[in-house]
Amino acid sequence: MKPLILITNDDGADAPGISVLTRLMKQIGDVVVVAPDGPRSGQSNALTVSAPIRYKKLHEEEGFLSYSCTGTPTDCVKLALNQIVPRRPDLLVSGINHGSNAAINVIYSGTMGAVLEGCENDILSIGFSINSHSLSVDFSYFEPYILQITREALFNGLPHYVCLNVNAPEGEIKEVKVARQCDGKWVKEYEKRIDPHGREYFWLTGHFHNNEPDAQDTDEWVVAHGGVAIVPVSIDMTSHSSIGSVGKWKLTID
């Protein structure tokens, strides 16, 4: 039996990245796409709780089904698992995201929100992103590595509650490296503007500040130097190394 692969993204069902990812996954198994009906970037693990969710079939052929959904990327995964896929998927892939999801972006990303939802349901899950927001970006350099990483993950598996965040540079690729999440954050995030009526409003902007620009084992370094960065991500957010120190606090029960 071929692997059953569930595909989603946060750029929308019509985004070039998901079209490429779908074409690649068809080489590996049967594919079901359930993707948002429009852009849902920055949605993280958001759920739609104040409106109904609907989906519609876009295409059907042997070994391939595609649907659009009015919800978030996480909604897409939940709906697919509950209502659409004929059996539990062997693999969930999300992307190819237009824009990097390296470093702290992993917690904001709708692409990775869907991956984490798959991981929570004990499905082998991988997010793929390319460091370009252009809709005409050339994915061809990245494509063979997507296939390699996917096949290796299917063959070897991943530990419980661990998924992969894979980021690639635009253009030629020099290496593939397992890395750690870079320590950094977004700064100066909102720009104040004035509308035609003289009223203030604020536009999300800002830039990423790398707190460790010389560290060569981070995803930011690998991508910046032409490599594909593979970061194993855990959905267990417990700081196990801090349990001992926090446990020594002098806490009393009155």
C-alpha positions in Angstrom: 0.0 0.0 0.0 1.3 3.4 -0.9 1.8 5.9 1.9 -1.1 8.3 2.4 0.2 11.9 2.5 -1.8 14.9 3.8 -0.7 18.3 2.5 -1.6 21.7 3.7 0.0 25.2 3.9 -0.7 28.8 5.1 -0.3 30.6 1.7 -3.6 29.2 0.3 -4.6 26.4 -2.0 -3.6 28.3 -5.1 0.0 29.2 -3.9 2.8 28.0 -6.1 4.6 26.4 -3.2 1.8 23.9 -2.4 1.5 23.0 -6.1 5.2 22.1 -6.2 4.9 20.1 -2.9 1.9 18.2 -4.3 3.8 17.3 -7.4 6.7 16.0 -5.4 4.6 14.0 -2.9 2.7 12.3 -5.8 6.1 10.6 -6.5 6.0 9.0 -3.0 2.3 8.1 -2.3 -1.3 8.9 -2.5 -2.0 12.5 -1.8 -4.9 14.5 -0.1 -4.6 18.3 -0.1 -6.7 20.3 2.4 -5.5 23.9 2.3 -6.9 27.3 3.2 -9.0 29.1 0.6 -6.7 32.1 0.9 -3.5 33.3 2.7 -3.4 32.5 6.4 0.2 33.5 7.3 1.1 34.1 10.9 -1.8 32.0 12.2 0.3 29.7 14.3 -2.0 27.1 15.9 -5.1 29.3 15.6 -8.5 27.7 15.4 -11.7 29.1 14.0 -14.1 29.3 17.0 -16.6 32.1 16.1 -17.7 31.0 12.6 -18.6 27.8 10.8 -15.9 26.0 8.7 -16.7 24.8 5.2 -14.7 23.0 2.6 -15.1 22.1 -1.1 -13.5 19.7 -3.5 -11.2 21.2 -6.1 -9.9 18.2 -7.9 -10.1 14.4 -7.9 -8.1 11.7 -9.8 -6.7 8.3 -9.0 -4.4 8.7 -6.0 -5.1 12.4 -5.6 -7.8 14.6 -3.9 -7.6 18.3 -3.2 -9.9 20.6 -1.2 -10.0 24.2 0.0 -11.1 25.1 3.5 -12.4 28.4 4.9 -10.4 27.8 8.2 -6.8 28.2 9.4 -4.0 25.7 8.6 -4.7 23.9 11.9 -8.4 23.8 11.1 -7.5 22.2 7.8 -5.6 19.4 9.5 -8.3 18.8 12.1 -11.0 18.8 9.5 -9.1 16.5 7.2 -8.4 14.0 10.0 -12.1 14.0 11.2 -14.0 14.3 8.0 -12.0 13.8 4.8 -9.1 11.4 4.7 -10.1 7.7 4.3 -7.5 6.5 6.9 -4.9 7.9 9.2 -2.2 9.6 7.0 1.3 8.1 7.1 2.8 11.6 6.6 1.7 15.3 6.9 3.7 17.9 4.9 3.1 21.6 5.0 4.3 24.2 2.6 6.3 25.0 0.6 6.0 28.2 2.5 6.9 31.4 0.7 9.3 32.9 3.4 11.6 31.6 6.1 10.2 29.9 9.1 13.6 29.7 10.8 14.3 30.8 14.3 11.4 32.4 16.3 9.2 32.3 13.2 8.4 28.7 14.0 6.0 29.8 16.8 4.1 32.3 14.5 4.0 30.2 11.4 0.7 28.8 10.1 2.8 26.4 8.1 4.4 25.0 11.3 1.1 25.3 13.2 -0.3 22.6 10.9 2.8 20.5 11.3 2.5 20.7 15.1 -1.1 19.6 14.8 -0.1 16.6 12.8 2.6 15.8 15.3 0.2 16.0 18.2 -1.9 13.3 16.4 1.2 11.0 16.2 1.6 11.6 12.4 5.0 12.0 10.9 5.0 15.7 10.1 7.4 18.1 8.2 7.2 21.7 7.3 9.1 23.0 4.2 9.9 26.7 3.7 12.0 28.7 1.3 13.7 32.0 2.1 11.8 34.1 -0.4 8.4 35.7 -0.4 8.3 35.9 -4.2 5.5 33.9 -5.8 7.8 33.3 -8.8 10.7 31.9 -6.7 12.5 28.9 -8.3 11.9 25.8 -6.2 13.9 23.5 -8.5 17.1 23.6 -6.3 15.1 22.7 -3.2 13.0 19.9 -4.8 15.4 17.0 -4.7 16.2 17.7 -1.0 12.5 17.7 -0.2 12.2 14.3 -1.7 15.3 13.0 0.1 14.3 14.4 3.5 10.7 13.0 3.1 11.9 9.5 2.1 14.4 9.4 5.0 11.8 10.5 7.5 9.3 7.8 6.2 12.0 5.2 6.4 13.5 6.1 9.8 10.6 7.8 11.6 10.8 10.4 14.3 10.6 10.2 18.1 7.2 10.8 19.7 6.1 14.4 19.7 8.9 15.4 17.4 8.4 17.0 13.9 10.7 18.7 11.4 11.1 22.4 10.4 13.0 22.5 7.1 14.2 25.8 5.7 16.0 26.4 2.4 17.8 29.3 0.8 16.7 30.8 -2.5 18.9 29.4 -5.3 21.8 27.0 -5.3 22.1 24.8 -2.2 25.5 24.1 -0.8 24.7 21.7 2.1 22.0 20.0 4.1 22.5 20.3 7.9 20.6 19.4 11.0 20.7 22.5 13.1 19.1 24.1 16.2 16.7 27.0 16.4 18.5 30.4 16.3 18.1 32.7 19.4 16.6 35.9 18.1 13.4 38.0 17.9 11.5 40.5 15.9 12.0 44.2 16.9 10.3 47.5 16.1 7.3 45.5 15.0 4.6 48.2 14.5 4.8 51.3 12.4 2.5 54.2 13.3 0.7 55.7 10.3 -2.0 58.3 9.7 -5.1 57.5 7.6 -6.8 60.1 5.3 -9.0 61.2 8.2 -6.1 62.0 10.4 -6.5 59.0 12.7 -3.6 56.8 13.9 -3.3 53.2 12.9 -0.5 50.7 13.1 1.0 48.4 10.5 2.9 45.2 11.4 6.5 45.5 10.2 9.9 45.3 12.0 13.0 43.2 11.4 14.6 40.1 12.8 17.4 40.6 15.3 19.8 37.6 15.6 21.2 37.4 19.1 24.0 35.0 18.0 25.0 36.0 14.5 28.3 34.1 14.8 26.9 30.8 15.9 27.4 28.3 13.0 25.0 25.6 14.3 21.8 27.5 13.9 19.1 27.4 11.2 19.6 31.1 10.5 23.4 30.5 9.8 22.8 27.5 7.7 20.2 29.2 5.4 22.2 32.4 5.2 25.2 30.4 4.0 23.3 28.5 1.3 22.3 25.4 3.2 19.1 23.6 3.9 18.5 23.6 7.7 16.6 20.7 9.4 15.5 21.5 12.9 13.8 18.8 15.0 10.9 20.5 16.9 9.2 19.1 19.9 5.6 20.0 20.9 6.5 19.2 24.5 7.3 22.7 25.6 8.4 21.7 29.1 11.8 23.1 30.1 13.1 19.9 31.6 16.4 21.4 32.5 14.6 24.0 34.7 12.4 21.6 36.7 15.1 21.2 39.3 15.9 24.9 39.9 12.3 26.0 39.9 11.5 23.1 42.2 13.8 24.5 44.8 11.7 27.7 45.2 10.5 28.2 48.7 6.7 27.9 48.1 4.3 27.3 51.0 0.6 26.4 51.3 -1.3 28.7 53.6 
